[in-house]
Amino acid sequence: MKLITVAGPPSSGKTSVILKLLENMKVKEHVGVVKFDCLTSFDQERYEEAGIPVQTGYSGKICPDHFFVSNIEDAVQWGIKAGYDLLITESAGLCNRCSPYINGILSICVIDNLSGVKTPRKIGPMLKLADIVVVTKGDIVSQAEREVFAFNIKQVNAAARIVFVNGITGQGAFLLSKYIQETRDIPTLKDMKLRFTTPAAVCSYCTGETRIGESYQNGMMKKMEFDSL
């Protein structure tokens, strides 16, 4: 079974890109999707309408990256037992730092042109370590804006392939499907490694503290330095 990880900011068009990708690959009956989200999601309804099996998990108060790593092997085994040829995981990078990418596994970051031309420079490992960067909503902005956006992506991740995909018409999804077919099969993710460390924080607020003040701030904390007036 092939595994692909798809990540990107909320509302960037990840689900639409995946659906258009599968339309071009014409393998819906052999594909499963695992959606990782925080509090709620309605994307599973779109997958179900398209006849694509989907499992959805919510991290709740747990770091989404930690939740992903804790469940991804189970997701892979679910896909293998179901007999899928392809499993796609989808996760929303709420903080633009998230890094749900694994060495040896094709990783796709989806960002949209409407987020601002400088947005690629504001995104961490989720963009910097992706194999493919899919840009959506390019039909809404000018050619100049698209070129500047692509240039800023290359400034952050020079090695990534950039693919413009229209989530409504599907334009560009065929090229993306060609890249997908190059991926290899895997039997398990055990002993494989993440491309980047997950966010680190073990502090009083992680364990339920709500009061403000230094006397309540214990554990791993990061403080700002303010200029003296």
KEDO-231269 format. One record per residue (C-alpha): residue number from 1; x, y, z; residue in three letters. Coordinates in nm, 2 decimals. Example, Ala and Ser with C-alpha at 12.3 -4.5 7.8 and 13.67 -1.06 7.14 Angstrom:
// residues 2
ATOM  pos      xx      yy      zz  code
ATOM    1    1.23   -0.45    0.78   ALA
ATOM    2    1.37   -0.11    0.71   SER
//
This chain:
// residues 229
ATOM  pos      xx      yy      zz  code
ATOM    1    0.00    0.00    0.00   MET
ATOM    2    0.12    0.35   -0.08   LYS
ATOM    3    0.09    0.63    0.18   LEU
ATOM    4    0.07    1.00    0.11   ILE
ATOM    5    0.06    1.27    0.38   THR
ATOM    6   -0.12    1.59    0.29   VAL
ATOM    7   -0.11    1.90    0.52   ALA
ATOM    8   -0.19    2.27    0.50   GLY
ATOM    9   -0.36    2.56    0.67   PRO
ATOM   10   -0.73    2.54    0.73   PRO
ATOM   11   -0.95    2.62    0.43   SER
ATOM   12   -0.65    2.60    0.19   SER
ATOM   13   -0.84    2.34   -0.02   GLY
ATOM   14   -0.68    2.02    0.09   LYS
ATOM   15   -1.00    1.81    0.06   THR
ATOM   16   -1.08    1.95   -0.28   SER
ATOM   17   -0.73    1.88   -0.41   VAL
ATOM   18   -0.75    1.52   -0.28   ILE
ATOM   19   -1.09    1.46   -0.44   LEU
ATOM   20   -0.97    1.60   -0.78   LYS
ATOM   21   -0.65    1.39   -0.75   LEU
ATOM   22   -0.85    1.07   -0.70   LEU
ATOM   23   -1.08    1.16   -0.99   GLU
ATOM   24   -0.77    1.17   -1.22   ASN
ATOM   25   -0.62    0.85   -1.07   MET
ATOM   26   -0.95    0.67   -1.11   LYS
ATOM   27   -0.88    0.44   -0.81   VAL
ATOM   28   -1.15    0.54   -0.57   LYS
ATOM   29   -1.25    0.19   -0.49   GLU
ATOM   30   -0.90    0.11   -0.37   HIS
ATOM   31   -0.83    0.43   -0.16   VAL
ATOM   32   -0.89    0.52    0.20   GLY
ATOM   33   -0.85    0.86    0.37   VAL
ATOM   34   -0.77    0.94    0.73   VAL
ATOM   35   -0.86    1.29    0.84   LYS
ATOM   36   -0.67    1.43    1.14   PHE
ATOM   37   -0.83    1.74    1.29   ASP
ATOM   38   -0.86    1.93    1.62   CYS
ATOM   39   -1.21    2.00    1.72   LEU
ATOM   40   -1.45    1.92    1.44   THR
ATOM   41   -1.47    1.85    1.07   SER
ATOM   42   -1.72    1.81    0.79   PHE
ATOM   43   -1.49    1.69    0.52   ASP
ATOM   44   -1.58    1.33    0.59   GLN
ATOM   45   -1.92    1.41    0.44   GLU
ATOM   46   -1.75    1.51    0.11   ARG
ATOM   47   -1.55    1.19    0.10   TYR
ATOM   48   -1.85    0.98    0.18   GLU
ATOM   49   -2.05    1.15   -0.10   GLU
ATOM   50   -1.76    1.06   -0.34   ALA
ATOM   51   -1.77    0.70   -0.22   GLY
ATOM   52   -1.43    0.71   -0.05   ILE
ATOM   53   -1.39    0.53    0.29   PRO
ATOM   54   -1.28    0.78    0.56   VAL
ATOM   55   -1.18    0.77    0.92   GLN
ATOM   56   -1.17    1.09    1.13   THR
ATOM   57   -0.98    1.16    1.45   GLY
ATOM   58   -0.98    1.47    1.67   TYR
ATOM   59   -0.68    1.57    1.88   SER
ATOM   60   -0.89    1.78    2.11   GLY
ATOM   61   -0.66    1.94    2.37   LYS
ATOM   62   -0.36    1.73    2.25   ILE
ATOM   63   -0.10    1.88    2.01   CYS
ATOM   64   -0.21    1.78    1.66   PRO
ATOM   65    0.14    1.66    1.57   ASP
ATOM   66    0.16    1.44    1.87   HIS
ATOM   67   -0.18    1.30    1.80   PHE
ATOM   68   -0.08    1.23    1.44   PHE
ATOM   69    0.24    1.04    1.54   VAL
ATOM   70    0.05    0.84    1.80   SER
ATOM   71   -0.21    0.72    1.55   ASN
ATOM   72   -0.04    0.70    1.21   ILE
ATOM   73    0.08    0.34    1.23   GLU
ATOM   74   -0.27    0.23    1.33   ASP
ATOM   75   -0.40    0.42    1.03   ALA
ATOM   76   -0.16    0.24    0.80   VAL
ATOM   77   -0.26   -0.10    0.94   GLN
ATOM   78   -0.63   -0.01    0.90   TRP
ATOM   79   -0.56    0.07    0.53   GLY
ATOM   80   -0.36   -0.25    0.48   ILE
ATOM   81   -0.63   -0.47    0.64   LYS
ATOM   82   -0.89   -0.30    0.43   ALA
ATOM   83   -0.70   -0.39    0.11   GLY
ATOM   84   -0.64   -0.04   -0.01   TYR
ATOM   85   -0.37    0.04   -0.27   ASP
ATOM   86   -0.34    0.40   -0.15   LEU
ATOM   87   -0.40    0.56    0.19   LEU
ATOM   88   -0.40    0.94    0.22   ILE
ATOM   89   -0.38    1.13    0.55   THR
ATOM   90   -0.51    1.48    0.57   GLU
ATOM   91   -0.42    1.72    0.85   SER
ATOM   92   -0.47    2.09    0.91   ALA
ATOM   93   -0.17    2.29    1.01   GLY
ATOM   94   -0.34    2.53    1.25   LEU
ATOM   95   -0.02    2.70    1.37   CYS
ATOM   96    0.16    2.68    1.03   ASN
ATOM   97    0.44    2.49    1.20   ARG
ATOM   98    0.30    2.14    1.20   CYS
ATOM   99    0.53    1.87    1.05   SER
ATOM  100    0.33    1.54    0.99   PRO
ATOM  101    0.59    1.43    0.74   TYR
ATOM  102    0.78    1.10    0.75   ILE
ATOM  103    1.12    1.01    0.58   ASN
ATOM  104    1.05    0.81    0.27   GLY
ATOM  105    0.68    0.90    0.25   ILE
ATOM  106    0.56    1.14   -0.01   LEU
ATOM  107    0.45    1.47    0.16   SER
ATOM  108    0.23    1.73    0.01   ILE
ATOM  109    0.17    2.08    0.15   CYS
ATOM  110   -0.14    2.27    0.02   VAL
ATOM  111   -0.15    2.65    0.05   ILE
ATOM  112   -0.37    2.90   -0.13   ASP
ATOM  113   -0.28    3.21   -0.32   ASN
ATOM  114   -0.53    3.42   -0.13   LEU
ATOM  115   -0.34    3.39    0.20   SER
ATOM  116   -0.10    3.66    0.09   GLY
ATOM  117    0.22    3.66   -0.12   VAL
ATOM  118    0.45    3.65    0.19   LYS
ATOM  119    0.26    3.35    0.35   THR
ATOM  120    0.52    3.09    0.24   PRO
ATOM  121    0.78    3.27    0.44   ARG
ATOM  122    0.56    3.24    0.75   LYS
ATOM  123    0.52    2.86    0.74   ILE
ATOM  124    0.76    2.62    0.91   GLY
ATOM  125    0.84    2.25    0.85   PRO
ATOM  126    0.49    2.19    0.70   MET
ATOM  127    0.61    2.38    0.39   LEU
ATOM  128    0.99    2.37    0.42   LYS
ATOM  129    1.01    1.99    0.43   LEU
ATOM  130    0.73    1.90    0.18   ALA
ATOM  131    0.81    1.71   -0.14   ASP
ATOM  132    0.53    1.88   -0.33   ILE
ATOM  133    0.37    2.22   -0.27   VAL
ATOM  134    0.02    2.25   -0.42   VAL
ATOM  135   -0.10    2.60   -0.47   VAL
ATOM  136   -0.48    2.65   -0.49   THR
ATOM  137   -0.71    2.95   -0.58   LYS
ATOM  138   -0.45    3.07   -0.83   GLY
ATOM  139   -0.74    3.15   -1.07   ASP
ATOM  140   -0.85    3.43   -0.84   ILE
ATOM  141   -0.53    3.63   -0.83   VAL
ATOM  142   -0.32    3.79   -1.11   SER
ATOM  143   -0.03    3.62   -1.29   GLN
ATOM  144    0.21    3.85   -1.12   ALA
ATOM  145    0.08    3.74   -0.78   GLU
ATOM  146    0.11    3.38   -0.87   ARG
ATOM  147    0.47    3.42   -0.98   GLU
ATOM  148    0.57    3.61   -0.66   VAL
ATOM  149    0.39    3.35   -0.45   PHE
ATOM  150    0.58    3.07   -0.63   ALA
ATOM  151    0.91    3.26   -0.59   PHE
ATOM  152    0.85    3.28   -0.22   ASN
ATOM  153    0.78    2.91   -0.20   ILE
ATOM  154    1.12    2.84   -0.37   LYS
ATOM  155    1.29    3.07   -0.12   GLN
ATOM  156    1.17    2.85    0.16   VAL
ATOM  157    1.18    2.51   -0.01   ASN
ATOM  158    1.40    2.51   -0.32   ALA
ATOM  159    1.37    2.13   -0.37   ALA
ATOM  160    0.99    2.11   -0.37   ALA
ATOM  161    0.79    2.06   -0.69   ARG
ATOM  162    0.52    2.33   -0.72   ILE
ATOM  163    0.19    2.24   -0.87   VAL
ATOM  164   -0.10    2.48   -0.92   PHE
ATOM  165   -0.43    2.30   -0.88   VAL
ATOM  166   -0.78    2.43   -0.93   ASN
ATOM  167   -1.00    2.27   -0.66   GLY
ATOM  168   -1.32    2.34   -0.86   ILE
ATOM  169   -1.22    2.24   -1.22   THR
ATOM  170   -0.94    2.00   -1.13   GLY
ATOM  171   -0.69    2.17   -1.35   GLN
ATOM  172   -0.34    2.06   -1.25   GLY
ATOM  173   -0.46    1.75   -1.07   ALA
ATOM  174   -0.34    1.52   -1.35   PHE
ATOM  175    0.02    1.64   -1.31   LEU
ATOM  176   -0.01    1.58   -0.94   LEU
ATOM  177   -0.14    1.23   -1.00   SER
ATOM  178    0.17    1.15   -1.20   LYS
ATOM  179    0.39    1.23   -0.91   TYR
ATOM  180    0.18    1.02   -0.68   ILE
ATOM  181    0.24    0.71   -0.89   GLN
ATOM  182    0.61    0.73   -0.83   GLU
ATOM  183    0.57    0.65   -0.46   THR
ATOM  184    0.66    0.31   -0.31   ARG
ATOM  185    0.46    0.06   -0.12   ASP
ATOM  186    0.51    0.02    0.26   ILE
ATOM  187    0.41   -0.26    0.50   PRO
ATOM  188    0.45   -0.06    0.82   THR
ATOM  189    0.59    0.27    0.96   LEU
ATOM  190    0.75    0.11    1.26   LYS
ATOM  191    1.11    0.23    1.31   ASP
ATOM  192    1.07    0.50    1.04   MET
ATOM  193    1.14    0.86    1.14   LYS
ATOM  194    0.97    1.20    1.12   LEU
ATOM  195    1.14    1.46    0.91   ARG
ATOM  196    1.13    1.71    1.19   PHE
ATOM  197    1.06    1.71    1.56   THR
ATOM  198    0.71    1.78    1.69   THR
ATOM  199    0.65    2.09    1.90   PRO
ATOM  200    0.79    2.06    2.26   ALA
ATOM  201    0.60    2.18    2.56   ALA
ATOM  202    0.55    2.02    2.90   VAL
ATOM  203    0.44    2.30    3.13   CYS
ATOM  204    0.17    2.38    3.39   SER
ATOM  205   -0.07    2.50    3.12   TYR
ATOM  206   -0.03    2.16    2.94   CYS
ATOM  207   -0.17    1.99    3.25   THR
ATOM  208   -0.47    2.22    3.29   GLY
ATOM  209   -0.35    2.53    3.47   GLU
ATOM  210   -0.56    2.84    3.37   THR
ATOM  211   -0.43    3.11    3.61   ARG
ATOM  212   -0.20    3.38    3.48   ILE
ATOM  213    0.13    3.48    3.65   GLY
ATOM  214    0.48    3.37    3.69   GLU
ATOM  215    0.41    3.17    4.01   SER
ATOM  216    0.18    2.94    3.80   TYR
ATOM  217    0.42    2.90    3.51   GLN
ATOM  218    0.62    2.58    3.57   ASN
ATOM  219    0.80    2.34    3.33   GLY
ATOM  220    0.91    2.42    2.98   MET
ATOM  221    0.84    2.79    2.92   MET
ATOM  222    0.96    3.04    2.67   LYS
ATOM  223    0.97    3.41    2.77   LYS
ATOM  224    1.00    3.72    2.55   MET
ATOM  225    1.25    3.99    2.62   GLU
ATOM  226    1.10    4.34    2.61   PHE
ATOM  227    1.30    4.66    2.55   ASP
ATOM  228    1.33    4.87    2.86   SER
ATOM  229    1.14    5.20    2.84   LEU
//
